[in-house]
């Protein structure tokens, strides 16, 4: 096989015999091997090939690529495996150690005795291995069982390749179903639609139809209904109205009539879906989200009803805290501290410059004075770090506070801290609460002891959580949770055009782009290409040279990933300008990206199994989370090492899909973070993202400098569009039911 077109993404095929396995990840089957092709050429092939061993014959379909350090590689997407044929190949296979209990010496004896039929003997008549001196009946049975396990994995991988399904799913499927995996999938193909496997529903559906599943088969209808609920949960909905669920499912699979309502009835009977009339609609919930919403309402209702006797001499305590902090609280700030002394739960909300941080410090100081053990938490690593810096105390992500873990078999998220093992603290303060979805809020509440206090801090005008629900908004609008809304913009903040323009945008006022002040600038550009060029110039030379802001303290934002001024285009241009290739920099290509030493990167999914350590403190733990931004420190044969604020994480090659360049990120991904300087690219934006909340969130990410590059007309459209995308959730209604109150506010 001549890799003459290496470097292209054209589809190709190669055949050969495995000569060596260079690397294999035992957890997911990702493998790097040498393949001896017909004609004697050797190539390097990479892909998901669990339990492959020297001597096997492979037929691979995929594409050629060039690794920056290791040269030509063939990326296998479809793998057809054939057992070794002939004594030499059989010996190499057995001697590789792929079968537990067989090493080189025993491999030689087996082949000398049984020749080319050795593998057939091991599979079908393992007791004959006892003919070899030193092999007991027990050991012979164990070798036979180990080989049959290998055959089961091979059969599964072959089945997936035959149907062009992702080979990465082979290992998790085999762990779950063992040797029966292929039979289980043939009988129930829609098991592959499990979200943990990450296979597109259309692909699973095509397999099922190919296997003979009828269009109106109950398992197809039920799987489609579940998919629609899960898909819409990813879009923020906790439930779907029954009529919308049925119509969306009908459009998805092209089936109408009684089979849809019967399928829904069956799911309700099995408890996978909960159907309830609430808020004037017949709501259909995934069971997990129904439980989360009900639990949040129940627990918050209990906490709202709980009155705490304030400490004697509260006014004197607050006065003493003010003197210690060298500040005099404004009226609403003082009220916030007073409420924290007398209520189990409270909301503290406000926009930039309204004194949320001062109020938060006051509440924390009060809790310390009362001898309460307080935990500080935020949804993201960057938000937690900023909270810790402003409060002068350690803050953790909510996931880390709850000690996140992942069930390796089900792929479901779980927390060590829960009702059975609650947090050993007296109070919890959560910042950036607008980012907390209903499932995470339920998990947090479940981990609080019965008398634990809770303070939720946030800006209600920011974008809602990525996950389902709009928790902070519903808690505020219910009117039953003790709440303080900070509205006064303090004098120092009024001197900032960033702060004043953010509040103006929130009220529907378009910033005066001719008089933007010393920290808010507008650079009009007519098209996406000029927008990108200007942003590169700002990051590379103008801001570092003229304002003393280095590139690593500048964050470029865009409302969109795609199009001419989306994050994909911006990242390519910024990487080339800020971190070009060099002989002393390691780099590795993966998918559409090149990861190079010195690059800024972002983790794009929660991974609870990634190990990290902090060399400066000796701390070690598991878990890297969606939105964490770090810097590539090293690229070598083993993968990529990234520093997340001093926490070092090693990514093996097969896990690089969890990283993306982060010179530019979407506004949604920037939630919870604050940067010294922010540049917003505003050109060629999809209409659905021209929303006031997107612009407000982008502006409020900037601490010292905000620059809008692009179209002032698009900005005006964003300011004018205050329509909120409706999210189906009944948390507010449930909370009102739980409390039976007219409302509570300061």
C-alpha positions as CSV (number, residue, x, y, z in Angstrom):
1,X,0.0,0.0,0.0
2,X,1.5,3.3,-1.1
3,X,0.5,6.2,1.2
4,X,1.1,8.6,-1.6
5,X,-2.0,10.7,-0.7
6,X,-1.1,11.0,2.9
7,X,-2.2,14.3,4.4
8,X,-5.5,14.2,2.5
9,X,-8.8,13.1,4.0
10,X,-9.7,10.9,1.0
11,X,-11.3,7.5,1.8
12,X,-8.8,4.6,1.4
13,X,-8.4,0.9,2.1
14,X,-5.4,-1.1,3.4
15,X,-4.9,-4.8,4.1
16,X,-2.2,-6.6,5.9
17,X,-1.0,-8.5,8.9
18,X,-0.3,-7.0,12.3
19,X,3.4,-7.0,13.0
20,X,3.5,-5.1,16.3
21,X,1.1,-3.4,18.7
22,X,2.7,-0.1,19.8
23,X,0.0,1.1,22.1
24,X,-3.4,0.0,23.4
25,X,-5.7,1.7,25.8
26,X,-7.3,-1.1,27.8
27,X,-10.3,1.0,28.8
28,X,-11.6,1.9,25.3
29,X,-9.6,-0.2,22.8
30,X,-7.8,2.7,21.1
31,X,-4.8,1.1,19.4
32,X,-1.6,2.1,17.5
33,X,-0.1,-0.7,15.5
34,X,2.3,-1.6,12.7
35,X,0.7,-3.4,9.7
36,X,2.7,-5.3,7.2
37,X,0.9,-4.8,3.9
38,X,0.9,-6.9,0.8
39,X,4.1,-6.2,-1.0
40,X,6.2,-5.9,2.2
41,X,5.5,-2.3,3.1
42,X,4.8,-1.5,6.7
43,X,2.5,1.3,7.8
44,X,1.3,2.7,11.1
45,X,-2.5,2.4,11.7
46,X,-4.5,3.9,14.5
47,X,-8.1,3.4,15.6
48,X,-10.4,1.5,18.0
49,X,-9.3,-2.1,17.6
50,X,-9.7,-3.8,21.0
51,X,-7.6,-6.8,21.8
52,X,-5.9,-6.9,18.4
53,X,-2.6,-8.8,18.4
54,X,0.4,-9.6,16.1
55,X,-0.4,-12.2,13.5
56,X,-4.0,-11.0,12.8
57,X,-5.0,-10.1,9.3
58,X,-6.8,-6.8,9.0
59,X,-8.8,-5.0,6.3
60,X,-9.0,-1.3,7.2
61,X,-11.1,1.5,5.7
62,X,-10.4,5.1,6.6
63,X,-8.1,7.9,5.6
64,X,-4.5,8.8,5.6
65,X,-3.0,11.6,7.7
66,X,0.3,12.9,8.8
67,X,1.3,13.0,12.5
68,X,3.7,16.0,13.0
69,X,6.1,13.8,15.0
70,X,5.6,10.3,13.7
71,X,4.8,10.8,10.0
72,X,2.3,8.9,7.9
73,X,-0.6,7.2,9.7
74,X,-3.7,5.4,8.6
75,X,-6.8,6.3,10.7
76,X,-9.1,3.2,10.6
77,X,-12.8,3.8,10.8
78,X,-13.9,0.4,9.7
79,X,-12.0,-2.7,10.7
80,X,-12.5,-6.3,9.4
81,X,-10.4,-8.8,11.4
82,X,-9.4,-12.3,10.4
83,X,-7.9,-14.8,12.7
84,X,-4.2,-15.7,12.0
85,X,-3.6,-18.5,9.5
86,X,-0.6,-20.7,9.4
87,X,1.8,-21.8,12.2
88,X,3.9,-18.6,12.1
89,X,1.0,-16.2,12.4
90,X,-0.7,-18.4,15.1
91,X,2.5,-18.4,17.1
92,X,3.0,-14.6,16.9
93,X,-0.6,-14.2,18.0
94,X,-0.3,-16.5,21.0
95,X,3.2,-15.2,21.9
96,X,1.9,-11.6,22.0
97,X,0.1,-12.2,25.4
98,X,-3.3,-11.3,24.0
99,X,-4.7,-14.4,25.7
100,X,-4.4,-14.3,29.4
101,X,-2.3,-17.1,30.8
102,X,-0.3,-17.7,27.5
103,X,3.2,-16.4,27.1
104,X,5.9,-17.1,24.5
105,X,7.1,-20.4,26.0
106,X,3.7,-21.9,26.3
107,X,2.8,-20.5,22.9
108,X,5.7,-22.4,21.3
109,X,4.6,-25.6,23.0
110,X,1.0,-25.2,21.9
111,X,1.9,-24.6,18.3
112,X,4.5,-27.4,18.2
113,X,1.8,-29.8,19.5
114,X,-1.3,-28.6,17.5
115,X,0.2,-26.6,14.6
116,X,-2.1,-24.3,12.6
117,X,-5.1,-25.8,14.4
118,X,-4.0,-24.4,17.8
119,X,-6.7,-21.7,18.0
120,X,-9.5,-24.1,17.2
121,X,-8.3,-26.5,19.9
122,X,-8.2,-23.6,22.5
123,X,-11.7,-22.5,21.6
124,X,-13.4,-25.9,21.2
125,X,-11.3,-28.4,23.1
126,X,-9.3,-26.5,25.7
127,X,-9.0,-29.6,27.9
128,X,-6.5,-30.9,25.3
129,X,-4.0,-28.3,26.5
130,X,-3.5,-30.6,29.5
131,X,-1.4,-32.8,27.1
132,X,1.3,-30.1,27.6
133,X,3.4,-30.8,30.7
134,X,2.6,-28.4,33.5
135,X,-0.8,-27.3,32.2
136,X,-3.5,-28.3,34.7
137,X,-7.2,-28.8,33.9
138,X,-8.0,-25.5,35.7
139,X,-5.4,-23.6,33.8
140,X,-6.6,-25.1,30.5
141,X,-10.2,-24.1,31.2
142,X,-9.1,-20.5,32.1
143,X,-7.1,-20.2,28.8
144,X,-10.2,-21.4,26.9
145,X,-12.5,-18.9,28.6
146,X,-10.0,-16.1,28.0
147,X,-9.8,-16.9,24.3
148,X,-13.6,-17.1,24.0
149,X,-13.8,-13.6,25.6
150,X,-11.4,-12.4,22.9
151,X,-13.6,-13.9,20.3
152,X,-16.6,-12.2,21.8
153,X,-14.9,-8.9,21.6
154,X,-13.8,-9.6,18.0
155,X,-17.3,-10.6,17.0
156,X,-18.7,-7.4,18.5
157,X,-16.1,-5.2,16.8
158,X,-16.7,-7.0,13.5
159,X,-20.5,-6.4,13.9
160,X,-19.9,-2.7,14.5
161,X,-17.6,-2.4,11.5
162,X,-20.0,-4.3,9.3
163,X,-22.7,-1.8,10.1
164,X,-20.4,1.2,10.1
165,X,-21.0,2.0,13.7
166,X,-18.4,3.7,15.9
167,X,-15.8,1.2,17.0
168,X,-15.2,3.3,20.2
169,X,-18.5,1.8,21.5
170,X,-17.1,-1.8,21.4
171,X,-15.4,-1.7,24.8
172,X,-18.3,-0.1,26.7
173,X,-20.8,-2.5,25.1
174,X,-18.7,-5.5,25.9
175,X,-18.2,-4.4,29.5
176,X,-22.0,-4.1,29.8
177,X,-23.1,-7.2,28.0
178,X,-20.1,-9.5,27.7
179,X,-20.1,-12.3,25.1
180,X,-23.8,-11.7,24.6
181,X,-23.3,-8.1,23.3
182,X,-23.9,-8.8,19.6
183,X,-27.0,-10.9,20.3
184,X,-28.3,-8.2,22.6
185,X,-27.8,-5.5,20.0
186,X,-29.4,-7.6,17.3
187,X,-32.5,-8.2,19.5
188,X,-32.6,-4.7,20.9
189,X,-30.7,-2.3,18.5
190,X,-32.1,0.8,20.1
191,X,-30.0,0.1,23.2
192,X,-27.3,1.8,21.1
193,X,-29.3,5.1,21.4
194,X,-28.1,5.3,25.0
195,X,-26.7,8.8,25.4
196,X,-23.6,7.5,27.1
197,X,-22.6,5.8,23.8
198,X,-23.0,9.0,21.8
199,X,-24.2,7.4,18.6
200,X,-26.6,9.6,16.5
201,X,-30.1,8.3,16.6
202,X,-30.4,8.3,12.9
203,X,-27.5,5.9,12.7
204,X,-29.1,3.6,15.3
205,X,-32.4,3.8,13.5
206,X,-30.9,2.8,10.2
207,X,-29.3,-0.2,11.8
208,X,-32.6,-1.3,13.4
209,X,-34.4,-1.0,10.0
210,X,-31.6,-3.0,8.4
211,X,-32.0,-5.7,11.0
212,X,-35.6,-6.0,10.2
213,X,-37.3,-3.8,12.8
214,X,-40.7,-2.6,11.4
215,X,-41.4,1.1,11.1
216,X,-44.1,1.0,13.7
217,X,-42.4,-1.5,16.0
218,X,-43.0,-0.6,19.6
219,X,-39.3,-0.6,20.4
220,X,-38.6,1.9,17.6
221,X,-41.5,4.2,18.7
222,X,-40.5,4.1,22.3
223,X,-36.8,4.8,21.5
224,X,-37.8,7.7,19.3
225,X,-40.0,9.2,22.1
226,X,-37.1,8.9,24.6
227,X,-34.7,10.4,22.1
228,X,-37.0,13.5,21.6
229,X,-37.2,14.0,25.3
230,X,-33.4,13.7,25.7
231,X,-32.7,15.9,22.7
232,X,-34.9,18.6,24.0
233,X,-33.4,18.4,27.5
234,X,-30.1,19.3,25.7
235,X,-31.9,22.3,24.5
236,X,-32.9,23.3,28.0
237,X,-36.4,21.8,28.4
238,X,-37.2,19.8,31.5
239,X,-40.4,18.4,29.9
240,X,-42.3,18.6,26.6
241,X,-46.0,19.1,26.2
242,X,-47.6,15.8,25.1
243,X,-48.8,17.1,21.8
244,X,-45.4,18.5,20.9
245,X,-43.7,15.3,21.9
246,X,-45.9,13.2,19.7
247,X,-45.7,15.6,16.7
248,X,-41.9,15.8,17.0
249,X,-41.6,12.0,17.2
250,X,-43.9,11.5,14.2
251,X,-41.7,13.8,12.1
252,X,-38.5,12.0,13.3
253,X,-39.5,8.5,12.3
254,X,-42.3,9.1,9.8
255,X,-44.9,7.3,11.8
256,X,-48.3,8.5,13.0
257,X,-51.4,7.2,14.7
258,X,-52.2,5.1,17.7
259,X,-48.7,3.5,17.9
260,X,-47.3,6.8,19.1
261,X,-49.8,7.2,22.0
262,X,-49.5,3.5,22.8
263,X,-45.7,3.8,22.9
264,X,-46.0,6.8,25.3
265,X,-48.5,4.9,27.5
266,X,-46.0,2.0,27.7
267,X,-43.1,4.3,28.7
268,X,-45.3,5.9,31.4
269,X,-46.3,2.4,32.7
270,X,-42.7,1.4,32.9
271,X,-41.8,4.6,34.7
272,X,-39.3,5.8,32.1
273,X,-41.6,8.8,31.4
274,X,-43.7,10.7,33.8
275,X,-46.9,12.4,32.5
276,X,-48.6,15.0,34.6
277,X,-51.1,17.9,34.0
278,X,-49.4,21.0,35.3
279,X,-49.3,24.7,34.4
280,X,-52.1,24.2,32.0
281,X,-50.4,21.5,29.9
282,X,-50.0,17.7,29.8
283,X,-46.3,17.6,30.5
284,X,-44.1,14.6,29.6
285,X,-40.9,14.3,31.6
286,X,-37.9,12.0,31.5
287,X,-38.2,10.3,34.8
288,X,-34.9,11.7,36.1
289,X,-35.7,15.3,35.3
290,X,-39.2,14.9,36.9
291,X,-37.6,13.7,40.1
292,X,-35.1,16.5,40.0
293,X,-37.7,19.2,39.5
294,X,-40.0,17.9,42.2
295,X,-37.1,17.5,44.6
296,X,-35.8,21.0,44.1
297,X,-39.3,22.4,44.7
298,X,-39.9,20.3,47.8
299,X,-36.5,21.0,49.4
300,X,-36.5,24.7,48.5
301,X,-40.1,24.9,49.9
302,X,-38.9,23.4,53.2
303,X,-36.0,25.8,53.4
304,X,-38.2,28.8,52.5
305,X,-40.5,28.0,55.4
306,X,-37.7,27.7,57.9
307,X,-37.1,30.7,60.2
308,X,-33.8,31.1,62.0
309,X,-33.6,33.1,65.2
310,X,-31.1,35.8,64.4
311,X,-28.2,36.3,66.9
312,X,-28.5,38.7,69.7
313,X,-27.0,42.1,68.8
314,X,-27.2,41.5,65.0
315,X,-26.8,45.3,64.3
316,X,-23.6,45.4,66.4
317,X,-22.2,42.3,64.6
318,X,-22.8,43.9,61.2
319,X,-21.3,47.2,62.3
320,X,-18.2,45.3,63.5
321,X,-18.0,43.5,60.2
322,X,-18.2,46.8,58.3
323,X,-15.4,48.3,60.4
324,X,-13.2,45.2,59.9
325,X,-13.8,45.3,56.1
326,X,-13.4,49.1,56.0
327,X,-16.7,49.7,54.3
328,X,-20.1,51.0,54.9
329,X,-22.9,48.9,53.4
330,X,-25.5,50.4,51.2
331,X,-29.1,49.8,52.4
332,X,-29.7,46.7,50.2
333,X,-26.3,45.2,51.0
334,X,-27.0,45.5,54.8
335,X,-30.4,43.9,54.2
336,X,-28.7,41.0,52.5
337,X,-26.6,40.3,55.5
338,X,-29.6,40.6,57.8
339,X,-31.6,38.1,55.8
340,X,-28.7,35.7,55.8
341,X,-28.8,35.8,59.6
342,X,-32.5,34.9,59.8
343,X,-33.4,32.7,56.8
344,X,-32.2,29.3,55.8
345,X,-32.1,30.1,52.1
346,X,-31.8,33.4,50.2
347,X,-31.1,34.8,46.7
348,X,-28.6,37.6,46.2
349,X,-28.9,39.0,42.6
350,X,-27.6,42.0,40.7
351,X,-25.7,43.1,37.6
352,X,-22.1,44.4,37.4
353,X,-21.1,47.2,39.7
354,X,-24.0,46.7,42.1
355,X,-21.9,45.3,45.0
356,X,-22.7,41.6,44.9
357,X,-19.1,40.8,45.9
358,X,-19.2,43.2,48.8
359,X,-22.5,41.7,50.0
360,X,-21.2,38.2,49.5
361,X,-18.2,39.0,51.6
362,X,-20.4,40.4,54.3
363,X,-22.6,37.3,54.4
364,X,-19.4,35.1,54.6
365,X,-18.0,37.2,57.4
366,X,-21.3,36.9,59.3
367,X,-21.2,33.1,59.0
368,X,-17.6,33.1,60.2
369,X,-18.5,35.3,63.2
370,X,-21.4,32.9,64.0
371,X,-18.9,30.0,63.9
372,X,-20.5,28.4,60.8
373,X,-18.4,26.2,58.6
374,X,-19.1,27.5,55.1
375,X,-18.4,26.0,51.7
376,X,-18.0,28.3,48.6
377,X,-18.9,26.8,45.2
378,X,-19.5,27.8,41.6
379,X,-20.5,25.9,38.5
380,X,-17.2,26.2,36.6
381,X,-13.5,26.1,37.6
382,X,-12.9,29.7,36.5
383,X,-15.9,31.0,38.4
384,X,-14.8,29.1,41.5
385,X,-11.3,30.5,41.2
386,X,-12.6,34.1,40.9
387,X,-15.0,33.6,43.8
388,X,-12.1,32.3,45.9
389,X,-9.9,35.2,45.0
390,X,-12.6,37.8,45.8
391,X,-13.7,36.2,49.1
392,X,-10.2,35.3,50.3
393,X,-11.2,31.6,50.9
394,X,-11.1,28.4,49.0
395,X,-13.9,27.8,46.5
396,X,-14.7,24.6,44.6
397,X,-16.7,23.7,41.6
398,X,-20.1,22.2,42.6
399,X,-19.1,18.9,41.0
400,X,-15.9,18.8,43.1
401,X,-17.7,19.8,46.3
402,X,-20.1,16.9,45.8
403,X,-17.3,14.6,44.9
404,X,-18.4,13.5,41.4
405,X,-18.0,10.0,40.1
406,X,-19.1,8.1,37.0
407,X,-20.5,4.7,36.9
408,X,-18.2,2.9,34.4
409,X,-21.0,0.5,33.2
410,X,-23.9,2.8,32.9
411,X,-22.0,6.0,32.1
412,X,-24.3,7.9,34.5
413,X,-23.2,10.7,36.7
414,X,-23.3,10.2,40.4
415,X,-22.1,12.1,43.5
416,X,-20.5,10.7,46.6
417,X,-22.1,13.4,48.7
418,X,-25.9,12.9,48.9
419,X,-28.7,12.3,51.4
420,X,-26.8,9.3,52.8
421,X,-23.5,11.1,53.1
422,X,-24.2,14.8,53.3
423,X,-21.7,17.7,53.3
424,X,-20.3,18.4,56.7
425,X,-20.8,22.1,56.5
426,X,-23.2,24.6,58.1
427,X,-23.7,26.8,55.1
428,X,-23.1,26.8,51.3
429,X,-22.7,29.9,49.1
430,X,-23.0,29.4,45.4
431,X,-22.0,32.0,42.8
432,X,-23.0,32.2,39.2
433,X,-26.3,30.4,40.0
434,X,-27.8,31.3,36.6
435,X,-25.5,28.5,35.2
436,X,-26.9,25.8,37.5
437,X,-29.4,23.4,35.8
438,X,-32.2,21.6,37.6
439,X,-30.3,18.3,37.9
440,X,-27.3,19.9,39.5
441,X,-29.4,21.9,41.8
442,X,-31.2,18.8,43.0
443,X,-27.9,17.1,43.6
444,X,-26.6,20.0,45.6
445,X,-29.8,20.2,47.7
446,X,-29.7,16.5,48.4
447,X,-26.2,16.9,49.8
448,X,-27.2,19.5,52.3
449,X,-27.9,18.6,55.9
450,X,-31.4,19.4,57.1
451,X,-30.3,22.7,58.9
452,X,-27.6,23.8,56.4
453,X,-28.0,27.3,55.1
454,X,-27.9,28.2,51.4
455,X,-27.1,31.5,49.7
456,X,-27.5,31.6,45.9
457,X,-25.8,34.5,44.1
458,X,-26.2,35.4,40.5
459,X,-27.1,37.7,37.7
460,X,-30.6,36.9,36.4
461,X,-30.0,38.7,33.1
462,X,-27.2,36.4,32.0
463,X,-27.8,33.5,29.7
464,X,-29.5,30.5,31.4
465,X,-27.8,27.2,32.1
466,X,-26.7,25.0,29.3
467,X,-28.5,22.0,30.9
468,X,-32.3,21.7,31.4
469,X,-34.3,24.2,33.3
470,X,-34.0,27.9,34.2
471,X,-33.6,27.5,37.9
472,X,-32.5,31.0,39.1
473,X,-35.2,32.7,37.0
474,X,-37.9,30.4,38.4
475,X,-36.8,30.8,42.0
476,X,-36.9,34.6,41.5
477,X,-40.2,34.8,39.7
478,X,-41.8,32.5,42.3
479,X,-41.5,35.3,44.8
480,X,-41.4,32.8,47.7
481,X,-37.6,32.6,48.2
482,X,-36.2,35.4,50.4
483,X,-34.4,37.6,47.9
484,X,-32.4,40.8,47.7
485,X,-31.9,42.4,44.3
486,X,-29.1,44.9,44.2
487,X,-29.9,47.7,41.7
488,X,-27.7,50.7,42.8
489,X,-24.7,51.1,40.6
490,X,-21.9,52.4,42.8
491,X,-19.9,55.6,42.0
492,X,-16.7,53.8,41.0
493,X,-18.6,51.4,38.8
494,X,-20.4,54.3,37.1
495,X,-17.0,55.5,35.8
496,X,-16.8,52.3,33.7
497,X,-18.3,52.3,30.3
498,X,-18.3,48.5,30.5
499,X,-20.7,48.6,33.5
500,X,-22.9,51.4,32.2
501,X,-23.2,49.9,28.8
502,X,-24.0,46.5,30.2
503,X,-26.9,48.0,32.3
504,X,-28.0,50.0,29.3
505,X,-28.1,47.0,27.1
506,X,-30.1,45.2,29.7
507,X,-32.7,48.0,29.6
508,X,-32.8,48.0,25.8
509,X,-30.5,50.9,25.2
510,X,-28.0,50.7,22.3
511,X,-24.5,51.9,23.4
512,X,-23.3,55.2,21.9
513,X,-20.6,53.8,19.7
514,X,-19.2,57.3,19.0
515,X,-18.6,58.0,22.7
516,X,-17.7,54.6,24.3
517,X,-15.3,55.7,27.0
518,X,-11.9,54.5,28.0
519,X,-12.7,50.8,28.5
520,X,-15.4,50.2,25.9
521,X,-14.5,50.5,22.2
522,X,-16.1,49.8,18.8
523,X,-14.2,49.0,15.6
524,X,-16.7,48.8,12.7
525,X,-15.8,46.3,10.0
526,X,-18.0,45.5,7.0
527,X,-17.3,41.8,6.5
528,X,-16.2,38.7,8.4
529,X,-12.7,38.6,6.9
530,X,-11.8,42.1,7.9
531,X,-13.3,41.4,11.4
532,X,-11.0,38.4,11.8
533,X,-8.0,40.3,10.5
534,X,-8.6,43.2,13.0
535,X,-9.0,40.8,15.9
536,X,-5.7,39.1,15.1
537,X,-4.0,42.4,14.9
538,X,-5.5,43.5,18.3
539,X,-4.3,40.3,20.0
540,X,-0.9,40.1,18.4
541,X,0.3,43.7,18.5
542,X,-2.0,46.6,19.3
543,X,-3.2,45.6,22.8
544,X,0.1,44.2,24.0
545,X,2.1,47.2,22.6
546,X,-0.3,50.1,23.3
547,X,-2.1,48.9,26.4
548,X,0.2,46.5,28.0
549,X,-2.2,43.6,27.9
550,X,-0.5,40.3,26.8
551,X,-2.3,37.9,24.5
552,X,-2.9,35.4,27.3
553,X,-5.0,37.9,29.1
554,X,-7.3,38.6,26.1
555,X,-10.3,36.4,25.4
556,X,-12.0,36.6,22.0
557,X,-15.7,35.8,22.0
558,X,-18.2,35.1,19.2
559,X,-21.9,34.3,19.4
560,X,-21.3,31.4,17.0
561,X,-18.9,28.5,16.2
562,X,-19.4,28.5,12.5
563,X,-19.5,31.1,9.7
564,X,-16.8,33.6,8.7
565,X,-16.2,35.2,12.1
566,X,-17.1,32.2,14.3
567,X,-14.8,30.6,16.8
568,X,-13.5,27.9,14.3
569,X,-12.2,30.5,11.9
570,X,-10.9,32.8,14.7
571,X,-9.1,30.0,16.4
572,X,-7.2,29.0,13.3
573,X,-6.2,32.6,12.6
574,X,-5.2,33.3,16.2
575,X,-3.2,30.1,16.6
576,X,-1.2,30.9,13.5
577,X,-0.5,34.4,14.7
578,X,0.1,33.9,18.4
579,X,1.6,30.4,18.5
580,X,3.0,29.4,15.0
581,X,4.8,26.2,14.4
582,X,8.5,26.0,15.5
583,X,11.1,23.3,15.6
584,X,11.2,23.2,19.3
585,X,7.4,23.0,19.8
586,X,5.8,19.6,19.8
587,X,2.4,19.3,18.1
588,X,-0.2,16.7,17.3
589,X,-3.0,16.7,14.8
590,X,-6.4,15.4,15.8
591,X,-9.5,15.8,13.7
592,X,-9.8,19.4,12.5
593,X,-7.3,20.7,15.1
594,X,-3.5,20.8,15.6
595,X,-2.6,20.9,19.3
596,X,0.8,22.7,19.8
597,X,2.8,23.4,22.9
598,X,1.8,26.8,24.2
599,X,-1.8,26.6,22.8
600,X,-4.8,27.8,24.8
601,X,-7.3,24.9,24.9
602,X,-10.7,24.2,26.5
603,X,-12.2,21.0,27.9
604,X,-15.5,20.6,26.1
605,X,-17.2,17.8,28.1
606,X,-17.3,16.7,31.7
607,X,-14.9,13.9,32.3
608,X,-14.9,12.4,35.8
609,X,-12.2,9.9,35.1
610,X,-9.4,12.2,34.0
611,X,-6.6,12.3,36.7
612,X,-5.0,15.6,37.6
613,X,-2.3,16.7,40.0
614,X,-0.9,20.0,41.2
615,X,2.9,19.8,41.5
616,X,3.0,23.0,43.6
617,X,0.7,21.6,46.4
618,X,0.9,17.9,45.8
619,X,-2.9,17.7,45.4
620,X,-4.3,15.0,43.2
621,X,-7.9,14.1,42.2
622,X,-10.2,13.1,39.3
623,X,-12.4,15.3,37.1
624,X,-12.0,17.9,34.4
625,X,-15.1,19.8,33.5
626,X,-16.8,21.4,30.4
627,X,-15.5,24.9,30.0
628,X,-12.2,24.6,31.8
629,X,-9.5,26.5,30.0
630,X,-5.8,25.5,30.1
631,X,-2.5,25.7,28.3
632,X,-0.7,22.9,26.4
633,X,2.6,22.3,28.2
634,X,3.9,19.3,26.4
635,X,3.2,17.1,23.3
636,X,4.9,13.8,23.0
637,X,4.3,10.2,21.9
638,X,2.0,9.6,25.0
639,X,-0.3,12.5,24.1
640,X,-0.8,16.0,25.3
641,X,-0.2,17.5,28.8
642,X,-2.4,20.5,29.7
643,X,-2.2,22.9,32.7
644,X,-5.5,24.1,34.0
645,X,-4.4,26.8,36.4
646,X,-1.6,24.7,37.7
647,X,-3.5,21.4,37.6
648,X,-1.7,19.1,35.2
649,X,-3.8,16.7,33.1
650,X,-2.4,14.1,30.6
651,X,-4.6,13.3,27.6
652,X,-3.8,10.1,25.7
653,X,-4.2,10.4,21.9
654,X,-7.6,8.9,21.8
655,X,-9.0,11.5,24.2
656,X,-8.0,14.6,22.3
657,X,-11.5,14.9,21.0
658,X,-12.4,16.3,24.5
659,X,-10.2,19.4,23.8
660,X,-10.7,22.4,21.5
661,X,-8.6,25.5,20.8
662,X,-9.7,28.3,23.1
663,X,-8.1,31.5,21.7
664,X,-11.8,32.2,20.8
665,X,-14.8,30.7,22.5
666,X,-18.5,31.1,22.2
667,X,-20.3,33.5,24.5
668,X,-22.2,30.6,26.0
669,X,-18.9,28.8,26.9
670,X,-17.6,32.0,28.5
671,X,-20.3,32.1,31.1
672,X,-19.0,32.1,34.7
673,X,-15.6,33.5,33.5
674,X,-14.1,37.0,33.7
675,X,-11.2,38.2,31.6
676,X,-9.0,41.3,31.8
677,X,-9.9,42.1,28.1
678,X,-12.7,40.8,25.9
679,X,-13.0,41.2,22.1
680,X,-16.4,40.3,20.7
681,X,-16.5,39.3,17.0
682,X,-19.9,40.5,15.6
683,X,-20.2,39.6,12.0
684,X,-22.2,37.1,10.0
685,X,-24.2,35.9,13.1
686,X,-27.2,33.5,12.8
687,X,-30.5,35.3,13.6
688,X,-31.2,32.9,16.5
689,X,-28.1,34.2,18.3
690,X,-28.9,37.9,17.8
691,X,-30.3,38.2,21.3
692,X,-29.9,40.8,24.1
693,X,-28.8,38.2,26.6
694,X,-25.9,37.1,24.4
695,X,-24.6,40.6,24.1
696,X,-25.1,41.4,27.8
697,X,-23.3,38.2,28.8
698,X,-20.4,39.0,26.5
699,X,-20.0,42.6,27.8
700,X,-20.1,41.4,31.5
701,X,-17.2,39.0,30.9
702,X,-14.8,42.0,30.6
703,X,-13.0,43.3,33.7
704,X,-10.9,46.2,32.2
705,X,-11.5,46.4,28.5
706,X,-14.2,45.5,26.0
707,X,-13.9,45.8,22.3
708,X,-16.6,45.1,19.8
709,X,-15.3,44.4,16.3
710,X,-17.7,44.1,13.4
711,X,-21.2,45.4,12.8
712,X,-22.9,48.0,14.9
713,X,-26.2,47.2,13.1
714,X,-26.0,43.6,14.4
715,X,-25.4,44.9,17.9
716,X,-28.5,47.1,17.7
717,X,-30.5,44.1,16.5
718,X,-29.3,42.2,19.6
719,X,-30.3,45.0,21.9
720,X,-33.7,45.1,20.4
721,X,-34.3,41.4,20.7
722,X,-35.3,40.6,24.3
723,X,-37.4,37.6,23.4
724,X,-36.5,34.8,25.7
725,X,-36.5,31.3,24.2
726,X,-39.1,29.5,26.2
727,X,-38.0,26.6,28.3
728,X,-40.6,24.0,29.4
729,X,-40.2,23.8,33.2
730,X,-42.7,23.9,36.0
731,X,-40.4,24.6,38.9
732,X,-42.0,27.9,39.7
733,X,-45.5,26.4,39.8
734,X,-44.3,23.5,42.0
735,X,-42.5,25.8,44.4
736,X,-45.7,27.9,44.8
737,X,-47.6,24.7,45.5
738,X,-45.1,23.7,48.1
739,X,-45.1,26.9,50.0
740,X,-48.7,28.0,49.6
741,X,-47.5,31.6,49.9
742,X,-48.3,34.7,48.0
743,X,-44.7,35.6,47.6
744,X,-41.7,37.0,49.5
745,X,-39.3,39.7,48.6
746,X,-37.3,42.4,50.2
